[in-house]
Amino acid sequence: MMLLFWMAILVCMIWFYSRLWERNIQKNIEIIYELPHKPVQEDDQIEFWIRIENKSYFPIPLIHINQLLPEGLRWIYDQQAKQKLSIRTYLLPKQRVRKRYRIRCLKRGYYFFEPVRCVLYDGIGLNEVHIDLPTDTRLLVRPQPMEEEFASFALTELSGEYILYRWYHGDETRISGVREYTANDPYKQIDWKATAKTGKLMVKEYDTTSQTSIHVMLNLQSHDYFRLGIKKEIVDQQCRVAAAIFLKAQESGFPYGLFSNAAWSGPGVLKIEPNCSYDHLDFLLSLLGKIKSFPSCPFSSVLKKYNDDNISKTNHLIILTSFWNKEITERIGSIIKRGSHVSVIAFPPLSRKDIQMEKEIPIYMFEELKPWR
């Protein structure tokens, strides 16, 4: 009898421990992802740290963690690329562990990580706890620009003598203001009075007599009924081309901007005014990673917005499109009549014969430009 009594007490203690362990452990397990802060682009491999912490006074003899990555990202471990990561480990009371993994970024995009699925075992065999832990982890992958040879072609062959004719230098007799010094500014342009006043290196900004602005027109419409959408592969290719043009324009000193019907922050036309600074470049490259692969309005609305807002005759438009219709022809014809220079990079399935213009414009087929693969 005494043996049965002590056995009953032991069973009750085990059951009580299991229930207490379950209640305590669910509130005290934490998983945090640590990502690099530097910009990431397609085909990069990045270090990814996972921090697992047991904040309770109970041990976790076995924890099984499963994390499914978004499409476009892959875990690199055991010399293999996998979409699902599976981790098995244990945690002592008040213990924290950090594990390092690598992620390969296959495609551009703004990725949100799903909650982590965890299974916790009490080690006795009586209890296991299934919980989903939110990570609030996001990863922005920028498009990888086309190779430098293509970017040079985009700003010389596409623009031809027009851009060379419009190349400008600041008129030192016409000071428009001052701004903070960047690595590209010559020392002779430093305004020492403004520098002494602000405590930062400041340079003079000059007005120009002639200025070419480059506008990249990104068209995500692929059918007359624009809401039918477009293949993501085409949008990715367009973004790589746009990134290369922005980089080359920054290097050459031309102001550059973006017009698009790409869905980003709401309906309507996406318009980014031309500028030439590294902050502007960083913003546009990040934007190309975030835009979604469906249009928010017809491309003709983008062209109308451009025509309504721009009065400069020195603009150079580079249109990236896989679709063409009569409305686009009419809008571009109106833009050309106002003096802007227009060239087109056509993506499949669009062909040269699909683009009928009253006045001939430079048309380049994407497949003929030997793009980045």
Salt bridges, closest charged atoms under 4 A:
GLU22 OE1 - ARG19 NH2 3.44
GLU30 OE2 - LYS55 NZ 3.37
GLU34 OE2 - ARG51 NH1 3.73
GLU34 OE1 - ARG98 NH2 2.65
GLU42 OE1 - ARG240 NE 2.90
ASP43 OD1 - ARG104 NH2 2.59
GLU47 OE2 - ARG100 NH1 2.99
GLU53 OE1 - ARG96 NE 3.45
GLU71 OE2 - ARG74 NH2 3.04
GLU128 OE2 - HIS130 NE2 2.78
ASP132 OD1 - ARG117 NE 2.39
ASP185 OD1 - ARG179 NH2 2.87
GLU205 OE2 - ARG179 NE 3.08
ASP236 OD1 - ARG108 NE 2.76
ASP236 OD2 - LYS232 NZ 3.14
GLU251 OE2 - LYS248 NZ 3.24
GLU273 OE2 - LYS271 NZ 2.97
ASP282 OD1 - ARG142 NH2 2.34
ASP308 OD2 - LYS304 NZ 2.90
ASP309 OD2 - LYS271 NZ 2.97
ASP309 OD2 - LYS305 NZ 3.16
GLU367 OE1 - ARG373 NH2 3.35
GLU368 OE1 - ARG352 NH2 3.22
